[in-house]
């Protein structure tokens, strides 16, 4: 073997493993997530990548109900992070990751606070922004209004958004005077202000559930990511963004 050949073999011995690692890291894990995770999920992924050699990620945010339908129709997703247990029952390796709070918001320039939902109904807004009827945030909000005995007083004022972030935006830009969203939606939106925290007893528990899409070909990678989402480091990030530690 000539010295040139020996040198080439030595170079390839060093480079090929590196190429293999790059190829492995280039594999993408696709995550479908409830729109209320828009702010926190990038931070969770960032922390996960810092902790170990992780794949690249592609994230899609939308209403849990709409993402569930896309998955049922064969959309190529590996992990689904939902806000409703009913939409996640068909997933592999389901995990409960965090909890949430419902709150009433108003535009940042408004000064009113409400002591209760009954007080809100006593002087109803022209428009009350909620997520859609089939969207978890919308269902929880409607349940809270009904349990508080004010749904009949307010239902004519309700405007329904495609997802909770759209409801948030309507209040932020002044298209609705009041909205009901998650506390985690308010944390990084300076154009709205918290006007009332809604009692958790008035609606079903808000649980963020993660699982592996059955059709995914990346079951092991998805499992590792879910393991991280249940770690103390991930739970601390969830809390920072207004979620409840479970």
C-alpha positions as CSV (number, residue, x, y, z in Angstrom):
1,X,0.0,0.0,0.0
2,X,1.4,3.4,-1.1
3,X,1.8,6.2,1.4
4,X,-0.9,8.1,-0.5
5,X,-3.4,5.3,0.0
6,X,-2.5,5.0,3.6
7,X,-3.0,8.7,4.1
8,X,-6.4,8.5,2.4
9,X,-7.5,5.6,4.6
10,X,-6.4,7.6,7.7
11,X,-8.4,10.6,6.6
12,X,-11.5,8.5,5.9
13,X,-11.2,6.8,9.3
14,X,-11.5,10.2,10.9
15,X,-14.1,11.7,8.7
16,X,-16.6,8.9,8.2
17,X,-17.8,8.7,11.8
18,X,-18.3,12.5,11.8
19,X,-20.3,12.2,8.6
20,X,-22.4,9.5,10.2
21,X,-23.1,11.7,13.3
22,X,-24.1,14.6,11.1
23,X,-26.4,12.4,9.1
24,X,-28.0,11.1,12.3
25,X,-28.4,14.6,13.7
26,X,-30.0,15.7,10.4
27,X,-32.9,13.3,10.9
28,X,-35.9,15.5,11.9
29,X,-38.3,14.8,14.7
30,X,-41.7,16.3,13.8
31,X,-43.8,17.6,16.8
32,X,-47.4,18.7,16.5
33,X,-48.2,20.9,19.5
34,X,-51.2,22.7,20.9
35,X,-51.0,26.4,20.1
36,X,-50.7,27.3,23.8
37,X,-47.3,25.7,23.7
38,X,-46.0,28.1,21.1
39,X,-43.7,30.0,23.5
40,X,-42.5,27.2,25.8
41,X,-41.8,24.4,23.3
42,X,-38.9,26.2,21.5
43,X,-37.2,26.6,25.0
44,X,-37.8,23.0,25.8
45,X,-36.2,21.9,22.6
46,X,-33.3,24.2,23.1
47,X,-32.7,22.7,26.6
48,X,-33.0,19.2,25.2
49,X,-30.5,19.9,22.5
50,X,-28.1,21.3,25.1
51,X,-28.4,18.2,27.3
52,X,-27.5,15.6,24.6
53,X,-27.0,15.0,20.9
54,X,-30.5,15.5,19.7
55,X,-32.1,15.4,16.2
56,X,-33.4,18.5,14.5
57,X,-37.0,19.4,15.1
58,X,-39.9,20.6,13.0
59,X,-42.8,22.0,15.0
60,X,-46.4,22.6,14.0
61,X,-48.7,24.6,16.3
62,X,-52.5,24.6,16.0
63,X,-55.6,23.7,18.0
64,X,-55.4,20.2,19.5
65,X,-58.5,19.1,17.8
66,X,-57.3,20.1,14.4
67,X,-53.9,18.5,14.9
68,X,-55.5,15.3,16.0
69,X,-57.6,15.2,12.8
70,X,-54.5,15.8,10.7
71,X,-52.7,12.9,12.5
72,X,-55.7,10.6,11.9
73,X,-55.5,11.5,8.2
74,X,-51.9,10.5,8.0
75,X,-50.0,13.7,8.6
76,X,-46.3,12.9,9.1
77,X,-45.8,13.6,12.8
78,X,-43.7,11.8,15.4
79,X,-44.8,13.4,18.7
80,X,-48.2,15.0,19.6
81,X,-48.5,17.4,22.5
82,X,-52.2,17.9,23.3
83,X,-54.3,19.8,25.8
84,X,-57.0,17.2,26.1
85,X,-56.7,13.5,27.1
86,X,-59.5,12.5,24.7
87,X,-57.4,13.5,21.7
88,X,-54.3,11.6,22.8
89,X,-55.7,8.2,23.7
90,X,-54.5,6.5,20.5
91,X,-50.9,7.6,21.0
92,X,-48.1,5.3,22.1
93,X,-46.4,6.0,25.5
94,X,-48.8,8.7,26.6
95,X,-47.4,11.0,29.4
96,X,-49.0,13.8,31.4
97,X,-46.5,16.7,31.2
98,X,-48.0,19.8,32.9
99,X,-51.2,21.6,33.9
100,X,-52.7,24.9,33.0
101,X,-54.8,27.8,34.3
102,X,-57.7,29.6,32.6
103,X,-57.7,33.4,32.9
104,X,-59.7,36.4,31.8
105,X,-57.7,39.0,29.8
106,X,-58.3,42.5,28.6
107,X,-56.2,44.8,26.4
108,X,-53.2,46.2,28.3
109,X,-54.6,49.8,28.1
110,X,-57.8,48.9,30.0
111,X,-57.8,49.1,33.8
112,X,-60.7,46.9,34.9
113,X,-60.4,43.8,37.0
114,X,-63.1,41.3,37.7
115,X,-63.8,39.7,41.1
116,X,-65.7,36.9,39.4
117,X,-67.2,35.8,36.2
118,X,-70.6,37.0,37.5
119,X,-69.1,40.5,37.7
120,X,-68.0,40.2,34.1
121,X,-71.5,39.1,33.1
122,X,-73.1,42.0,35.0
123,X,-71.5,44.5,32.5
124,X,-70.9,42.2,29.4
125,X,-68.4,43.2,26.8
126,X,-69.4,43.7,23.1
127,X,-67.2,40.7,22.2
128,X,-65.8,37.9,24.4
129,X,-63.1,36.0,22.6
130,X,-62.9,32.2,23.2
131,X,-61.3,29.4,21.3
132,X,-63.5,27.2,19.1
133,X,-66.2,24.9,20.5
134,X,-64.2,21.8,19.7
135,X,-60.9,23.3,20.9
136,X,-59.9,22.4,24.5
137,X,-59.4,26.0,25.6
138,X,-62.8,26.9,24.2
139,X,-64.5,23.9,25.9
140,X,-62.9,24.6,29.2
141,X,-63.9,28.3,29.0
142,X,-67.5,27.4,28.2
143,X,-67.6,24.9,31.0
144,X,-66.4,27.6,33.4
145,X,-69.0,30.1,32.3
146,X,-71.7,27.5,32.6
147,X,-70.6,26.4,36.0
148,X,-70.6,30.0,37.2
149,X,-74.1,30.5,35.9
150,X,-73.3,33.2,33.4
151,X,-73.2,31.3,30.0
152,X,-76.8,32.4,29.1
153,X,-75.9,36.0,29.9
154,X,-72.7,36.0,27.8
155,X,-73.1,33.5,24.9
156,X,-74.5,36.1,22.5
157,X,-71.3,38.1,23.1
158,X,-68.9,35.1,22.4
159,X,-66.8,35.2,19.2
160,X,-65.0,31.9,18.4
161,X,-61.4,31.8,17.2
162,X,-59.6,28.9,15.4
163,X,-57.4,28.3,18.5
164,X,-56.5,29.9,21.8
165,X,-53.7,32.0,20.3
166,X,-56.1,33.5,17.8
167,X,-58.4,34.5,20.7
168,X,-55.4,36.0,22.5
169,X,-54.6,38.1,19.4
170,X,-58.1,39.4,19.0
171,X,-57.8,40.9,22.5
172,X,-54.3,42.1,22.0
173,X,-55.2,44.1,18.9
174,X,-58.5,45.4,20.4
175,X,-60.9,43.4,18.2
176,X,-62.4,41.9,21.4
177,X,-62.7,43.7,24.7
178,X,-62.3,40.5,26.8
179,X,-61.0,37.0,26.2
180,X,-60.5,33.7,28.1
181,X,-57.2,32.0,27.5
182,X,-54.5,30.1,29.4
183,X,-52.2,31.9,31.8
184,X,-49.3,30.6,29.7
185,X,-50.6,32.6,26.7
186,X,-50.4,35.9,28.6
187,X,-46.8,35.6,29.9
188,X,-45.1,36.9,26.8
189,X,-47.9,39.1,25.4
190,X,-47.5,42.7,26.6
191,X,-50.6,43.9,24.7
192,X,-52.9,42.1,27.2
193,X,-53.4,42.2,30.9
194,X,-54.7,39.6,33.3
195,X,-58.1,40.6,34.7
196,X,-59.2,37.5,36.5
197,X,-58.0,34.0,37.4
198,X,-60.7,31.4,36.9
199,X,-61.3,28.8,39.6
200,X,-60.1,25.4,38.5
201,X,-63.1,23.8,40.1
202,X,-65.4,25.3,37.4
203,X,-64.0,23.3,34.5
204,X,-62.3,19.9,33.7
205,X,-58.7,19.7,34.7
206,X,-56.3,21.2,32.1
207,X,-53.6,18.6,31.4
208,X,-51.0,18.7,28.7
209,X,-50.4,15.2,27.4
210,X,-47.6,14.0,25.2
211,X,-47.3,10.8,23.2
212,X,-45.8,9.1,20.2
213,X,-47.8,8.9,17.0
214,X,-48.3,5.2,16.3
215,X,-47.3,5.6,12.6
216,X,-44.0,7.3,13.5
217,X,-40.8,5.5,12.4
218,X,-38.8,7.3,15.1
219,X,-40.3,5.7,18.2
220,X,-37.0,5.6,20.1
221,X,-36.1,9.2,19.4
222,X,-39.6,10.3,20.3
223,X,-39.4,8.4,23.6
224,X,-36.2,10.1,24.5
225,X,-37.8,13.5,24.0
226,X,-40.8,12.6,26.1
227,X,-38.5,11.4,28.8
228,X,-36.9,14.8,28.8
229,X,-40.3,16.6,28.9
230,X,-40.9,14.8,32.2
231,X,-37.6,15.7,33.7
232,X,-37.1,18.3,36.5
233,X,-35.3,20.6,34.0
234,X,-38.3,20.6,31.7
235,X,-40.8,21.0,34.5
236,X,-39.0,24.1,35.7
237,X,-39.2,25.6,32.2
238,X,-43.0,24.8,32.1
239,X,-43.5,26.6,35.4
240,X,-41.5,29.7,34.1
241,X,-44.0,30.0,31.2
242,X,-47.1,29.8,33.4
243,X,-47.9,26.1,33.4
244,X,-48.5,24.0,36.5
245,X,-46.0,21.4,37.7
246,X,-47.6,17.9,37.9
